[in-house]
Structure formats: C-alpha cells, structure tokens
Amino acid sequence: MTDTTDTATEQSRSLSRSATLWELVARRADLTPDVPVLIEAAEDPADDRTLTFGALRERAERVAAGLYGMGVRPGTVVAWQLPTRIETVLLSLALARIGAVQSPVIPFYRDREVGFALRESKAEFFAVPGVWRGFDHTAMAARLGARGVFEAYASLPDGDPAVLPAPPTDGTAVRWIYWTSGTTSDPKGVLHTDRSLIAGGSCLADALRLTPSDVGSMAFPFAHIAGPDYTVMLLLYGFPAVLFEKFAMPDALDGYRRHRVTVAGGSTAFYSMFLTEQRKHPATKLIPSLRLLAGGGAPKPPEIYHAVVRELGCQLTHGYGMTEVPMITMGSPDDTPENLATTEGRPPVGMSIRITTPDGAPLPPHTDGEVRLRGEAVCRGYLNQDPAAEVFDADGYLITGDLGHLTADGHLVLTGRSKDVIIRKGENISAKEIEDLLHELPAVGDVAVIGLPDPERGERVCAVVEQPAGAAPLTLPEVTAYLRARGLAPHKLPEQLELVEALPRNDALRKVLKYRLRERYA
C-alpha cells in the first residue's frame, strides 16, 4: 500500500522544480483539477465562494487574455493594490501567465506610500478595488496621476486565451517588485523572480509537514510577500486555503470553524489574538480542527509558544522571513519544545546562513553577530538601488541588519536588529531579551523595549507596555523587581515605563513600529 503522505511529498518536490509560477499552476491543475484551492469566507455563509485548481487555471487565463487586450505585455509593469480575495489571486496569476512585472501594494497604504511605489516602479497600469472599507482608491489613483487605472474587485478583464503568446519559460527573470514597510524611510522595492518565490514557498511547505488533507488560511494581505509564499504551498501540496478579506476577532472565527481550518497563523500578533479569544471560554477548544499555528515576520517570545500549546491545544511553529527572503528558517512540528520556544527553526536545504562580525568575518556557534544569507529564495536586490549601499557582501551574502546566533545543531536564535540594540554606558543591551521576560507577566499583553537618548548614559532603557483588558496598571518598581528575580543584569533594567492602550503597528503582519515610540518618548 502506498503512503499517501510520502506520495504527496514526492509530488510536491517534483512540482517545486517548475521553472515559473505559471508552470506550477498548470501542472497542479492537470493533477487535481477538481480539488478546491481557494475558499472565500464571507460574513454570511451563503455568500462563501470556492474555486478549484482547474478553474483557477482556466479563469486566470481568461483574465490574462483580457489584460492582454488592454495592452499588458511581457515585461509591462502592473501595480495592484487589492484586498485578499479570489479576484486578487486570479489577477496576480494572470499577470504571471503573461510574464508581466507586477508590483503588489498593501491595500492599507495611502497617497505617500502608493505614490512612491508608482513613481519608482514606473507602473503602466494600476489595479484598484474602487471604494473599499470607506476609502476611494480610484480617487487616490487620480490624485496621484496613475496610468492605466482599472478597478479589479468584483469583476476582472476577460478575453479569449487564444490571443495569448506562449507562457514565460525563464523563471530567473525579475517579474516581482515587493515593497518593504518603510518604517524608518521611504519603502524599498525588492526584486524577486518566480524561482525565488517558488523556493521560498516550497521550503515553507516542506518544513511544516503539510499534506493534501490540510486546510490553510490567509488572514493577511495577499499583497504581502507571504501571499505568493502561501500560494506556492497550495500548488505544491494540492490543499485549499480560506481567504479572509477582513480579519477581525471574534467575527473571523466562524469562517475557521465551518471550513475546518487545520493550519492558521500569520505573526505573533495573530497568535495573541487567538489566545485572547480562547481565554474567554477556556474549557472549549477555540477551533476544533486546528492542529498547527505557523507564522513569522516578528519576534516570538517563548511564553507565547508555551501558551499556544497549553491553551489552544495545537502546535506552534514560528519562522524567520522578510520581504527580501520570504523563507529563511522555520520551526518544524517534529522539533523539540525547547527549540520551538526559543529559536526560529533551521534553514532548509539550499539556504546558507552566516553569522559574522560587522566586517564580515564568520563567527562560531553560540556567538552573536550579523545575520547574512545566501540561497535561491534571496531577492535580486533593490529597485533603483543606491550604488553606495552595501546590500550583498563580497561572498554574495545578503546583509540583513538582523542580529543573532546559530546553535550547535543549526537552529537560529535572533536577538534583535542592529538598530534595536540599546547602548547604555557603552554596554550593548538586547531589547528582545527584556521583552521575552516581560511577556511572562500576566499584566503584559504586549511590550516594546526601546532605547531613548540620555545625556549621562547615552541611552536609557524604556519599556512600553500594552496591557490586557482589566489588568491593574503596572508600575516601574513591579517591572524591575520581576526582572531582577528572573536574573536580568542590573544594567539592563528599564529606567522608564510607559503604559499605552495599543502599540503602534503596521497593517500587514501587525509588527510593532518602534520608530514611532522612539519619536513619541524621546
């Protein structure tokens, strides 16, 4: 008797060798044309929609033909700013079928960020959702003088696929421009190829040990780099994902339950939201079908891991990725609890991680340094790159700006970003170390530790805390007493405590925007 899991794994490895994203779409449609791939969860269950792998290919080709009739050709730059829904995936795959260069923009961005992306990419067409969630994207496009504006929400361009040229075959050509969050300066356009996106998605699927019987979920913007990452997983293993155009708790829970989602996640903020809902009814499992939470994009305190396993009754695997490299490391369900709680997992085959000194000299295991990366999933650089900027080192490794170390068995431990190190009286302090300890306090819902300018110390340590509903206000003496009891060195203790209703976050994976806190409290 053939093991269906092993068969699916071998099948996915074969599919991962597809040269282009469209080849991957076509090969999956041939294998399982009638299997669902996209399930759109609506507020009213009667309005739910489902698309199969076969229909995905057929409809995407018709959309490609419609776009071709509008003048979109191989190499044409098309920007799109659309929410997470079936039409968005179809448009993106249609552009991949043509071989256009696409520039996805997070739908929550406004004039400044969108205008910058349109100017830098020189987009010839711009797809918008019209009026979405009370904001008129079409009017914004007009204000910005965008070219080739068309609405792509409830309807898409349509045509006869017979007009299309042959699909692209070169998976190493740059056809994707993704935008960094621009939290400290203008965003940067990150250049990706079909092969780099397929490499990221295939490594993620392999690490998570997924099977065709799983049901995934996309509760994040499809325009994020995680969009193609997740789509590649669906195509490789032939399972569906539930799309949430609007993710809000507790309203989204019905969609997870009625479609029996087995794999959910997004980032640390998503884990916390699931935990908050679980704690309202601790005796009843929040999502009975859920077996795995998985995500990345932001640090994961060890206590979050233990709380998810203990309270949600499922496994949690967290990874490390960025717009430049969508999948770097990932925890695996068969890792030890210690590794899952305290590391970001291991890199897949083909991803090389080097920990170095600032001048690039390699460091041994368990020694903190700069994290540098090389592999097929790494981007090709930046759009309109500053010639003076050092993006890759002499050995071709991407310089990430992150700090961390490798364990003896190859697991990665992140300790912060180079900009996130607090230098107090000449001593380097890791903000993440303090944050991880403070997350253990029940009176702490979330926390950001920052360095603030100080005339005597250089920088002082400030903890900004978001407390859960109903918690008694924390005091600085309570915080420092707890940290002392946990063995934190005295010079690392916070000297300032700020309580906020909500930490400032971005709109993609809900990352905390520390620069805003530094501006506020400096």
Helices and strands as residue ranges (DSSP letters): H 4-15, H 21-31, E 36-40, G 45-47, E 49-52, H 53-70, E 77-80, H 86-98, E 101-104, H 111-121, E 125-128, E 131-132, E 135-136, H 137-143, E 149-151, G 161-163, E 174-179, E 189-193, H 194-208, E 216-218, H 226-237, E 241-243, H 253-258, E 263-266, H 268-278, E 292-295, H 302-307, I 308-312, E 315-322, E 325-330, H 337-342, E 351-356, E 369-375, E 398-406, E 412-417, G 418-420, E 421-424, E 427-430, H 431-438, E 446-454, E 458-466, H 476-485, G 490-492, E 496-500, H 514-521
